[in-house]
């Protein structure tokens, strides 16, 4: 029997509603939403499956598929598309697209949005990196993010953790005046992007630079540098990002070229934590298919500093917040010395 979350007089009820009439209404609405969702997904898949650019990137995509197969993780089908195709797919699915996204796990497809200008500079490294990141997201199936929260407006009632039904995690059927959202972007993005970094190492495709970049200011006013991968040491007083953690990096005569995105900072934070508490990344990887292993990961994070897991879990998906998360990890690790 499916498990249902509803709000009744300020309380969270998990399971069937005691009033059969109300429960029947909930089930009818839920079934209608499921049918609409499946139609939307099928329409989206049809567009990206027919009009993709996979043939131009067969080598990179084959590397991604082999890497995850060797890791024992199942991934969603990979699709490289141009932005016009992506817009058409979202439109026919009745969904709103994001003009800025370079990749996304959505509707059971791991998408990579082609950027010909970036391809000319970095070859297939761009597609390979984004594909690894998005494939990592897809390893949890429909339950992409395993941590959810429910709030009832005005009453400050919350349900944290995982709401489970027979098909997926993080689903809730809620009455009006209730907010349901998935949180935990920092940890999800940290896992996906650290998977990218570690996969590139394994594949011999790690990128690097030949010297420190000039200091640059992130959103929120934090000054940092990108540095060569060897002999890296970050402290709260001197924050650096190793070149392999940047979304893209390379050196040409007289110039370093580095591009960063918010997940890069989360991935580096997770790498530092994993070095301090070995096995953390492996716990997060195991939790993709066995959600109870999240508990082991959380315990390791909390062993560094009580409250650190929740503090980073609740960050917004922005460069400002993810850099804040990295600084929090550096501070916590510094206090352990």
N, C-alpha and C positions, 0 to 999 in steps of 0.2 A: 504494500500500500504506500502511495506517495505521502510524503510528509509536507505539511502545509504550515506556513507561519501567518498568523493573523493578529490583529490588535483588537482587544476587547476590554473596554473600560480602563484603558491605561496599562493593561497587562499583556505580555506576550504569551500567546498560546501556540504550542507546537503540536500538530496533529489535527485530527478532524474536529470541526466545530461541534459543540454539543447540540446545537439546534440544526436538525436535518435540513430544514429549508435553506438556512444560510449556507450550510456546507454544500448543498446542491448548487446554489448560485455561484459559490467560489469555484467549484469544479467545472461548471459550464464556461465561466469566464476564463479559467485557466486553459481549458481545451481550445477555446477560440484563439487565445494568445499563442498557444503552441502551434496551431495550424498556420497562423499568420507568420510566425517566426520561421517555420519550415519552408513556406513558400518563398519568403524573402531570401532565405539562405540558398535555396535551389536556383533562384533567378540570378543571384550574385555569382554563384559557382559557374553557371552556364556561360556567362560573359567572359570571366577570366580564364575559363578552361578552353574556350574557342579562340580568343583574341589575345594570346600571351606571346611573350618574346623568349620563351625558354630555349628555343633552338639556338639562339645567339650566345647562350651562356651554359651550354651543356657540361663543360668541364667543371665550372664552379659549382653548379648544382649537384653534380655527381659526387664531388668532394663532401658536400654537406650531407647528402643522403648516406654515404658510407660512414661518415664520422658518427652520426647518431645511431646507425645500425650497430656499429661496433660498441657503442655505449649502452646498447640494449634499450634505447628509448625510441618510441614511435612518434613520428612527426606528421604534421598535416602536409598535404601536397604543396609543393613550392610553385609559385607563379611569379614570373617577372612580367610586369605590365608597364605601359606608358601611362601618363597621367590622364589622357583622354579616355582610355579604356577603363581606368579606375573610376573616373567620374560616371561613365555610362553604367558600370556595374552597380555603383551605389544608387544611381537614379532608378534603375529597373528594380532594385531591391527595396525601394522606398525608404532609403536611409540617407543621412546627410554625410557628405565626405569632408575630408580635411585637406585643404590645398597644400599644406606644408609637410604632410607625412611622407617619409621615405620608405616606410615598410610597416606592416601591421599583420597580426594574426587575427583574422576576422572571417566569419562564416566558414569555418573549417578549411581555410586556405592561408598559407604563410606567404604574404605578398611582399614583393620587392619592387619599388617604383624606380624605373630606369631614369637615370640622369646622364644624358650623353656628354654634357660638359665635364662632369666628374669622371666619367669613364675615360675621356681623353687624357685626363691627368693621371689617373690611378689604375687604368686597365680594369680587369674584373675584380680587383680587390674590394671595390665598393659593393658590388653585388654579392660577393662571397661573404663579406662581413655582415651585411644586412640580412642575408639569407640565414646565416648561422644564428643571429640574434632572434629573428622571428620564428625560426624553427624551434629554438629553445622555448619560446613562449608556448608553442603549440604542444609541447610534450605533456602538458597536463590536460589535454583534450578540451572539452567544453568548460572545464572548471578552471580556466586560465589563471585566475587569481584565487587563492584558496582562503583568503581572509575577508570576511564580510561584516558589515555593521548595519544595524537597523535602529533608526531613531524615530520616536513619535514626537511630532512638533508640539512644543509647549509643555510637555510633561517630562522631557529629558530622560525618558525611559530608553534604554539601549540593550540590544542583544549583540554581543560580540562573539566571534567564532564562526563556525561553519554550520549552515543550514543544509541538511542533506535530504534529497528525495531519491527516487529510484533511478534517476537518469544522470544527475549532475550535482555539483556542489554550488553553493552560493545562490540558490534560487529561492525566492520568497513570493508568496501571494499575500498582498497586504491591503488593508482597507484604506480609504482615502485619509488624508491628513497625516500620512506616514511617509517617511523618506527611507528608501532602501538604496544603498550604494555599496559598491565594492571598494575596499581600501587595501593598502599594502603595496602601492605602486613602487615604493623604494626597494623593497625586498624582491619583488617580482622582476623589476628592471635590473637590479644588481645581479640576480641569478642569470637572466638571459644574456646580459652583456659580459659577465665573467665567463659564461660558457663560450661566447664568441672569442674572447681573448685566449682561453685555454685551448679551444679547437684550433685556432690559428697557430699556436705554438706546436701542437701535435702535428699539424699539417705542414710545418716548416714555412708558414706564410706570415709569421710575425713581422710587423713593420716597425721601423726605428728611425731615429734622426741622429745626426752627427754631432750635435751640440745643443745646449740649452736654447730654448726660444727666448725672445724678449718677454719680460713680465707682461701679463695681460690681465684685465679686470673682468671678472665674471659678473653676471647679474647679481645685484646685492652688494657690489663694491668689494669683493674679495679678490686680492691680487695673488696670482700664482704663475707658474711656468710649466711648460712641458719640457721633459728632459729625456736623454737617452735611457734605454732600459737598464743598462748595467749600473750597479752601485747607486741605486735609488734609495734615498732616505727622506721621508716626509715627517715633519713635525708641525705642531700648531703654529709655530713661528715662521716656518718656511714650507709652504704647501706647494707640492709639485704633482704633476700628473705624468707618469711614465708614458713614453710615446706609444707603446703597444695598447694602452687603454684608450687613446684617442680614437674617435671613429675612423679617421684616416690620418696618416702622417707619412712624410717622406722628406728627404733632403735632396736639393739640387744645388749646383755650385753657388755658394754664397747665400743660400736661403733655405730655411725650414718651412715646410708647408704642413700645417696641423689644423684639423677640423674636429671640434668636440660637440657632444650633445649630452643632455642630463644623465642618461644611463651610464656614461663613461665614469662619472664621479662615484656613482653608486657601486659600480663594479670594482673600482679600486678600493673603496671602503670595505667591501666584502672580502676582497683578497687580503687586506691587512688583518681583518678579523679572523679569517681562515688560517693565516700564518700564526696567529696568537692562540687560537683554539682549533687545532687540527681536526678535520672531519666535518666542519660546519658546511662547506660547500657540498660534500657528499650527502649530508643529511637533507639539504635542500633539494638535491637531485633525486634522492630516494622518495621525497615527499611528493614528487610529481605524479607518482603512481600509487604511493601509500601515504595518504595525507596525515596519518598519525605520526609519521616521522617528523612533521613540523615541530612537534613538542621537543624533540631532541635538539633541533636547530635553535629554537627559542631559548632553551636552557643554556646552550653555549653562549649565545649573545648576551643573555642576562648575567652570565658569570663574569663578563668583562665590566659591566656596570648595571646595577639594578635599574630597570626602566628604559634601558637603551633600545630594546626591541620595539616597545610601544612608541617611543619618541620618534624613531625613524619610520615606523609603520604609518604614522599619521601625517607624514610630510606630503605636501602637494607635489604633483609631477611638474616641477619647474627647475630650471638650472639653479636659481637662487636657493630653493629648498634642498636640492640634492647636494649642492656644495656645502650647505649647512650640515647635512647628514655626514658628509666626509669629515668635516671639522669636528663634529661630535665624536666620531670614531677615533680620530687622532687624539683628541683630548682624553678620551677614556683610556686609550692605550698608554698615553703619556703618564697618566695617574697610576698605572700598574707598575711602572718602573721603580 
